[in-house]
Amino acid sequence: METINIFRSGTLKRYQNSLIHIGKDGKKSFIPIENTDKIRVFSELNINKRLLEFLSKKGVAIYFFNYHGYYSGAFIPNDKKTTGETLLKQTDYYKDEQKRLTIATEIVRGTSKNMLNNISYYLGQKITLLKEKNELKKKMDKLSKAKTVDELMAYEALIRKTYYKSLDKIVKYPDFKMHKREKRPPTNYTNAMISYGNTLLYLDTLTEILKTQLDPAIGYLHSSNHRRFSLNLDLSEVFKPIVVDRVILSMVNKNQIKPADFKATKGGVYLNKEGNIKFLKEYEKRIKQTVFDKGLNRKISYKGLIRHEAYKLLGHINGTNDYKAFEMRR
């Protein structure tokens, strides 16, 4: 399935059995709707009820981003496949502390393995990464000691701190050293790309979960409390290192992204329009890239793997298999 990105302000309307975008300058662009599962909007856009009804019928979500390129809201079709039986089972696994901890631990273990894979991938070029690799492995060994999800997240925070320290050794250009992870707001180029890339992955993961019977409101690593969705945050963790971080490291080291692709405003640093377009292009290439999955015994895209991850969790909740998070193989 494809994603449509809209950067020009104007009006989006239904046109016969597809879409038409009319820019403020009157320029018309016809947009195919078949084989599309989501639209990202980065501009001022006029829409109407007829369009939303059409998108709902076609099962197409529309996500809106603000001036800084960050997610601000969505229209999600009312065709959730969640059943009452699945919802009850998901809730049971959340309320049962041991069942929840089992799933959460596997998510963190898989995430940590994929972080370790990234370090190993660059180890040949940066032998100094050996210290971080060994340190990360030692911290991973402590995951099984966690007795609660809160304890688990404390261990996960230590692992992530070591991992982010390794990224500064991998990037070639001093301007892109991260130093430490900062989110609200990001104060340097790499933090800005991580925040933006993670947002894209959260929404892609949400889109894939909505194609299954799982309810995205019930997560296991992230608490299901004030958030509208939590499960997409959980499953995204597994893929952040091998999708978002790989895009960033590749773009920086190949000099595809530069300081001129960012803007500083209101105490933060953000991708500008040109940088946003560059990043989206590389992100889309990565999410569509295929890799061999041993469990499926075939090649599948990362986007497909995300949905497969949701199905594996669904099978675990239904008692048909044990959940094992995806691990990237070099």
ZISUL-V470783 format. One line per field, one symbol per residue. ss: DSSP state (A for helix, B for strand, O for the rest). psi: psi as a letter, one per 20 degrees, with the letter a starting at -180 (. if undefined). burial: I if it has 24 or more other C-alpha atoms within 12 Angstrom, else O. A space follows every 50 residues. Layout:
ss->???
psi->???
burial->???
This chain:
ss->OBBBBBOOOBBBBBBOOBBBBBBOOOOBBBBOOOOBBBBBBOOOBBOOAA AAAAAAAAOOBBBBBOOOOOBBBBBOOOOOOOOAAAAAAAAAAAAOAAAA AAAAAAAAAAAAAAAAAAAAAAAOOOAAAAAAAAAAAAAAOOAAAOOOAA AAAAAAAAAAAAAAAAAAAAOOOAAAOOOOOOOOOOOOAAAAAAAAAAAA AAAAAAAAAOOOOOOOOOOOOOOOOOOOOOAAAAAAAAAAAAAAAAAAAA AAAOOOOOAAABBBBOOBBBBOAAAAAAAAAAAAAAAAOBBBBOOOOBBB BAAAAAAAAAAAAAAAAOOOOOOOOOOOOO
psi->qrpppoipqbpprpodkbqpporhjippppophqkpiqpppjrppprrhh ghhghghikpqpppqahjjqpirqopqmkpjpqhgggggggghghohggg hgggghghggghhhghggghhihhhnhiihghghgggghhiihiipirhg gghgghhhghggghhhhhhgqhphhjphgqppgnrpjrgghghgggghgg hghgggghhiiaiqoiiorhgpqneiqhphhhgghhghighifghhgggg gghjkiprhijrqpqljrpqpagghgggggghghgghiqqrpphhikrqq rhghhghhgghggghghijirppoqpppp.
burial->OOIIIIIIOIIIIIOOOOIIIIOOOOOOOOIIIOOOIIIIIIIOIIIOOO IIOIIOOIIIIIIIIOOIIIIOOOIIIOOIOOOOOIIOIIIOIIOOOOII IIIIIIIIIIIIIIIIIIIIIIOOOOOOIIOIIOIIIOIIOIIOOIOIIO OIIOIIOIIIIIIIIIIIIIIOIOOIIIIIIOIOOIIIIIIIIIIIIIII IIIIIIIIIIIIIIIIIIIIIIIIOOOOIIIIIIIIIIIIIIIIIIIIII IIIOOOIIIOIIIOOOOOIIIIIOIIIIIIOIIIOIIOOOIOOOOOOOOO IIIIIIIIIIIIIIOIIOOOOOIIIIIIOO
